[in-house]
Amino acid sequence: MKPTRLGAATAAPTHELAAAVEQAGVRVRSRLRTTIVLTEIGVVLALIAGWLVFGHHGQMNGLLVLLLYCFPSEFLIAPAPHEPVLIYFGKVYAPWLVALVSAVGTLVVEAVNYQAIGFIADAPPVRRVVGSTVMGRLLALFSRRPFVALLIGGLAPLPFYPFRFLVVLARYPRWRYLAAIALARLPRFYLIALLGATARLPDWIFAAIVFVFLGIGVVPLVPWLRARRRAAATSCSPADVNE
């Protein structure tokens, strides 16, 4: 019996040590993941600031401005419209060049989006939303033909940000997501730039298109913002205040 007791006594500290090491590894991975995400977001914000500071003063090359504009127009839920800028640059540069530069910038931003959304995807509030009936049906519908859904969403003139969340919540591989983005966005960007090259729209029409796309990007967010405001008001009930 002595060897058995000795073995049990030795195993207990071993399990505790293993648990402590595992917990330390989780903390290190969590901090590393946080650092990576914050660094990526910081780079995006720095690029946006550079575009805002220098882009309007003629101090940057036009194609570099086009590349940097992909960040404020494609980062997470961005109200800045991308299509009117493609039309405008299509008047100045070859449509294929406009499409190529914009596609490269979009791929970089979407890779950052995937990482940033993945950072919050495991948070308890997000998991509760994912567990809801409506979101469950959306994820099931998306998971049937995710690549086709991304191609359609990337080609259609619709807000694309819902797909950014769906791919992460559905655990869709990043490389497949970026492949779908490349296949869908490149021809779409080319056609939009070609429209600018052939139609030669005046500036006032360009400004009108900007406002239209701003409306398309912002209006779908209004019900969500109202729902959040109502939820916040409900949580601050008089009973809670009295307590």
N, C-alpha and C positions, 0 to 999 in steps of 0.2 A: 504493500500500500504506500510506502514512502516515496518510491519513484513517481507514483501517480499524483500524490500531493505536491511533490516538487515540480512536476510538469505543469500542473494547474496553476501553481503559484508563479511559475515563469511565464505562462501563456498570458496571464492577465496584463502585466505591464507591456507585453509585446503588442497586444491588441490596442491598448491605450496609446502606445507610441505610434502604431500604424494609423489610428484614427486622427491623432494630432498632426501627423505628417500629411494626411489627406486633406484635413481642414486647412492647413497652411498652404497646400498646393492650390486649393480652391480660391483662397484669398489672393494668392499671387496671380493666378490666371484672371481673376476678376479685376484686379488693379491694372494688369497689363492690358486687358481688353478695354478698360475705361481710358487708359492713357492713349491707346491707339485711336479709339473713336474720337476723343477730344482733340487729338492732333490732327486727324483728318478734317474734322469740322473747323478747326482753327485755320487750316490751309485754305479751305473753301471760303471762309469769311475774309481771309487776307486777299484772296483773288478777287472777291466781290469788291472789297474796298479799293484795290488797285484799279479795277475797271471804273468805279465811280469817280475816283480822283483823277485818273489820267485819260480815260477813254473819251471823255467829252472835250478834251483840250488839244486833240491832235498830236499828242506826244507818244502815241503808240501806233504800231502798224495796224492797218485795218483788219487783217486776218487774225492778229493776236487779240484784238478787241472782240472779234467774232468768236474766237475760241473761249475767251474768258466769260463772254456773255452766256455761255452754256451753263455756268455755275448758278447765277441768280435765276435763270429761267428753268432749270431742271432739278435743283436741289430740293429734295423732299416735296413739300407742298408749296410750290413757288407760284405766286400770282403773276410774275413777270412773263409776258408772252414771248415765245421764241419765233413763231412763224412770221410775224411782220418784219423782224430783223433779217430773216432769211430772204424775204422778198426785197428788202432794201439793199442788202449786199449783193443780191442777184443782179442788180442794175449796174454794179461796179466790177464784180469779179465773175469769172466763168462759173456757171452753175455747178459743174462737177467739183470745182475747188471749194466752193461754199459748202456743198454737201459733205465733202470729205473732212474738212476742218470741223464742221459742226458735229459730225458723227464721232470723231475722235474725242472731242470735248464731252459729248453726251455719254460715251462709254466710261470715261473717267468719273464723271459725276454719278452715273448709275452704280458704279462699283462702290463709291462712297455711300450712296443711299442704301445699298444693300447692307453694308456694314453698320451704318447708323441705326437703321430700323431693326436689324438683328440684335443690337445692343439692348433695345427696350422690349423686344418681343417676349422675353421670358419674365418680364415684370408681372406681378400678380394682377394689377388692373387690366393689363392687356390680355393676359390669359383668360380672365373672366369674360372679356369681350369675345375672344376666340371661341369660348365655350357656349356662347349664346346661339339660339336657334337660327337666327338670320345669318350670322357670320358662318355658322356651320354649313348652311346651304350654299352660301357663296363659295366657300372653300371647296366644297364637294363638286360644285359646278365647274370651278376653275381647274380642279385637279383632273377632270376628265380629259381635257385637251389643253394643257397649260401652254405648250409652245404655240399652238394655233391661236389661243386666246391672246397671247402676247403679240403675235404678228398682227392680228386684227386691231388690237388696242394701239399698237405702235404706228399703224398706217392710218387709222381713222382720225378725223379731226375732233377728238374728244379729250377731256382731261385724262392724263395718264397716271396721276399719282395713286389712284386706288390699286393699280397693278403693282406698284412698288411695295405696297404693304402685303398684298396677296401672295407674292412670290416668297416673301420671307416667312409669313405665317404658315404657308403650305410647305415650307422646307424645300423649296425648289432650288436645285443647284445653281450657284452663282454663274458658272461658265455657260450653262444653257440659257440663263436669263440674259446674259450679255450677248450671246450669239443671236438670240431672238431680237434684241434691241438693234444690233448691227444690221440684220437682214430687213427689219421693218423701217428703221429710221433713215438709212442711207437713201433708198429710192424716194422716200417721202420728202426728205430735205432737198433732193435734187429737183423734184417736181415743183416744190415751192419756190426754189431759187430760179428755176426756169420760168416760172410765172413772172417773177420780177424782171427777168432779162427780156422777155418778149412783150409783156404788157406795158412796161415803163410807166407805172402808175405815178401820178403826181403825189407830192408830199402830203396833201390834205387827206387823200384816200389812205395813204399809209398810216396817218395818225388815227383815222377812223377804225382801221383794222386793229390797231393796237388796243383801242378802247373795247372793241367787240371781244377780242380774245381775253382781255382783262375781266370782262364780265363772265365769259365762259369759265374762267378759272376760279373766280371768287364766288359767284352765285351759289354753286353747289356747297360751299362751306357755310353759308348762312344758316340753314337748318341745324347743322351740327353745332354751330356756336350758340344758337338759341337753346338747343337741348342742354348744352353744358351750363348755360346760365340758369336755366330752370332747375337743373340738378343741384347747382350750388345754392340757389335760393331755398330749395327744399331741405338741403342738409342743415342750413342755418335756421331751423324752426324755433319758435318761441320756447318750446319745451327744453330744447338743447341750451338755449341762452340762459334760462332760469337755473338750469343745473350748473 
